[in-house]
Structures are given as structure tokens and as C-alpha cells.
């Protein structure tokens, strides 16, 4: 009898988010900012930055600029509890699920 396979968050980052070589970096984090999986070059987000990102999901338009890993990004679109798009100097996208925050 075969043992059931386990699929980790790291597997999801490596096999799905990064598979098509469209993204340069990606991470999965809990809503409190704890990193569950990330690519090696993904920047460290201080707790205050995670709180600001989560505030933007709850109240779009709260932030015109989000600091992400120490780099400021202009918020270009916020959809409540679903998606934040920011850009400059590079594009970054956040998606929220009931349990995780995806950053790419």
C-alpha cells in the first residue's frame, strides 16, 4: 500500500507559483506575517509592513504607498479582501485567502 503524499507550502511555491518562470520571487505567509514558504530571494517583511498590507485588504485606499521588504511601492489597485497590486520600482501583487497571504 502506498503512503499518502504530503504537499507542502514550499512545494506549492516551487511547483506552481515559480513553475512557468513568470515570477521572479514568491512567498506564502499567514495573516499575522509568519512566512510559511518563500523563494530564496524573497525579501524579509517586517511585522509593520504585513500589518499595513492586511489593512489595505480590509480598507482599500488606506495606503497610497506600501513598503514591501523595505522598498516603497505605489498602490495601483486594491480589491477588498482579494487583491492588491503595487508597482514601482517593480510590480508586486498580493492575494488574500481565508488563511494565507500570497505575495508575488
QUICOR-V540796 format. One line per field, one symbol per residue. ss: DSSP state (A for helix, B for strand, O for the rest). phi: phi as a letter, one per 40 degrees, with the letter a starting at -180 (. if undefined). psi: psi as a letter, one per 40 degrees, with the letter a starting at -180 (. if undefined). A space follows every 50 residues. Layout:
ss = ???
phi = ???
psi = ???
//
This chain:
ss = OOOOOOOOAAAAAAAAAOOOOOOOOOBBBBOOOOBBBBOOOOOOOOAAAA AAAAAAAAOOOOOOBBBBOOBBBBBBBBBOOOBBBBBOOOOBBBBBOOOB BBBO
phi = .ccccbbcccdccccbccdcfcccaaabbccchcccaaccccccbcdccc ccccccccbdgcbcbbcbggbcbccbabbdfbabbbagcbcbbbbbbdbb bbba
psi = hiiiihhiddddddeddedefdidiiihiieeehhdiiidehihhidddd ddddddddgiedhdhhhhfehhhhhehhhhedihhiihdihihhihiddi hhh.
//
